[in-house]
Amino acid sequence: MTAEPMLSRYSKDFDQPVRGDTITADRYISREWMEREMKYLWPKVWHLGGLVAELEEEGDFIRHNFAKESVIMVRQADGSIKAFYNSCPHRGNRLVLGDVGSTPRITCGYHGWQFDPDGTLVHVQDPDDFPNGNPCGKVKLSELRCDTWGPFVFWCMDDDVAPLHEWLAPFPQRLAGYRLENWVRVLNVSADCDFNWKIIRDNFNESYHLPTIHPELSTFINDGLPTTLFEMYPSGHNSMWMVGHQATTRKDYVSGDVPPGLYEAAEAWGIDPKAYRGRTADIRQAVIEAKRKFGPERGYDYTNMSDQQLVDYFHCTLFPNLTITMSPEQCQILRTEPHPTDPEKCVFQHWCLYPPVKGMKEVETPVGKAPLKHDAIHRHSTYGDGVSLGFVADQDLSIGTTQQQGLNSRGFKGCILSNQEKRVQRFHELLNDMLCGKEG
């Protein structure tokens, strides 16, 4: 009997081998594994810290709390941005307690030590009462690497990690056509969750869950395997292209009426969905043509986007914990970060950015309409308290707690993965390579 071909499609140019390592439960539940991540993983990657738009003038700052660390990014007089550990070199007190702000001097609330935006100590109490003389001008805040890409500011703890644009590859080149530089973050929500950060990362490394967790998407995003393209890069990052403006091939949507979701997507560009009864797959091309024709008069710049970018969804998963989901009118940032002390908890973050279309006063976000302005919706909550993080995100998070509970069972012996979950397998093998076999 001839074996059936694999349904999932991995790019011939961007596929990576896997060994088949067992994905054990300890990586989700043990403090020992968490401590290894803090020592061997998190210092070795670039972290998204905030937005360039929040740092307009000298002294403007943003803070990013990550596990037990805290980092501040500060605009300099020459226009550059520097990042510092949020810790006073005097006695270790945290300097900045707010998420965003502006100050001519960074001042410690404990003993009043003051630092210029470039991190140089410029004022202390009783400057002559130090054994080595006045510390001003000699002491500096501990600095980290800092760089920008598009509208984003990144920081990194390790000097040996590749430069940001090299580390991000191939995404700066792949996403250049969207021209993200001046997009506006309208949605900025986060939540404390009762599961390990890797559970949602596993979820974003596969599309196997879409028919069961996100069935509503199947009417306008084709989640069928033959049309989904997976790519895995040597860097550890990966991506998934999903055909948009087309219903799933898992069901027969082609021969009948245009389903909800796809119906509205067609109408939004002046296309009569009823004219496509029995040929719903043709709507995708009709939307491409309509966007090319009417996009400029609606304020959208599609000049540098491919036809595929106009209608499809590009799901970019950056190792280890950052996802960028692109469509031409929305950029979603989805990230899970570790809890400071508990391996069975994490922080989930969801941002949505939109292009600044002239005359557009509001946009449709995953939690409803909102003004087209920076952080129009900004809140932190606890998952399960009834505050939405976005309809699709809520569905993703819904499996987190029960999976965490199941991973604690003696009955769990390790994951049993399908071919289409190869990105999950590789993610954990990369973790194994970085964390295992090292001295504690």
C-alpha positions, 0 to 999 in steps of 0.5 A: 500500500502506498503511503498518503502524502503529507498534507502540510506543506513545508517550504523547500527553501526554508525547512529544518530537520528535527530529531524527535526529542521527547517534549517533557512536562518538566519544561512547563512546571519545574523551577529548575527549568525556569531558572535555566531559561533565565540563565541561558535563554532570555539573555540570548535573544532580543526583546521587544521593549516598546514603540519609537513613537513613545520616545519623541523628545530627550528624556522621554522613557518607556519601561519594560518589566520582564520576569525579575528584570526591568529595563528602561529605554530613554531618548537621547539628545542626539536622537538615539535611544539607550537602554539601561537596567532599571536599578540604581547603582547605589543600593539597587532601588528601582529608578522608574516605577511608571511604564512611560514618561519624561524627565530631564533627570532619572531620579532614585526615590530612595536617596535622591541620586540623579542621572542624566538621560545618558545614564551619567550620575550628576547629583548625590546627597553629600558628594564629599562623603565618599571614600573615593571622592564625589561619584558624580560623572564617574558612575553610570547606569548599567547599559544594555544594547538597544536598537530599533526596527520599524516602529519598535524598540528592542533591547538585549542583555548579551553582547554576543547576540547578532545585531538586531536586523540580522537577528530578525531576518528574514522579517525586516525584508519580508515585511518591508512592503507594509511600511510599518514605521508610522503605524499606530498602536491602538490596542495595548492589553495584557493579562496575568495567566495561570500557565507556562509561557510556552503553552501559548508559544506551542499554540502559535507554532501550529495551525492544527488547532484552528478548526477546533479553537477558531472555527469562525475563522474558517469562513474567510481564512483558508485553514486547509493544509494544502494551501498553508505554507510553513517556513522554518529559518536557520535563526530559529524563527518560523512563519506561516502563510495562510490564504485569506479572503477564501473559505476553508477547503476543509468544507464545501464553501465553493459551490454554495452561498458566500459564507459570513465573514467572507461576505462582509470582506467582499462588501467592504471593497464594493464587491457584490457577494451574491454574484459569487455564489457557486464560485466563492474562491474567486472573491480573493482575486476580486478583492486584490483588484479592488484594493489596487483600484480603490486603496489609494482613494481610501488612504491606503498605500499598497504600492509595495505590497504583493498580491499575496500580502494584500489578502493573505495572513503572514504569521511570523513567529520569532524565537522564542516568544514573539509573534507578529501577525500581518495583514495590510490593514492591521499588525498584531503583536502577541507575546507571552513572558515568564512570571517572575517566580512561578513557572506555571504562570505567565504574562500574555500581551496583545498589541494591535497597530494600524496604518495612519489613514488620513481622515480615519477617526476609528478602527475595528479592533479585536475588542471593538471599535476604538479611536485611531490614536496611540493606546486608545485601549490600554489595560492589564487584567487577570485572564478569566476575569471577564475582560476580553483580550480579543475574541481570537486571543481569548479562544487561544488562552482558553486552553492554557489553564487546562493544558497546564493542569494536564501537563502535571499529570503522571499520565502525560508521557510526552507530546505526540505530534503530527507532521504539521506540528513540526515547528513545535518540535523544532522550538523545543529542540532549540530550547534543549540545545540552549538549556540542557547539558549545561552546568546549573 
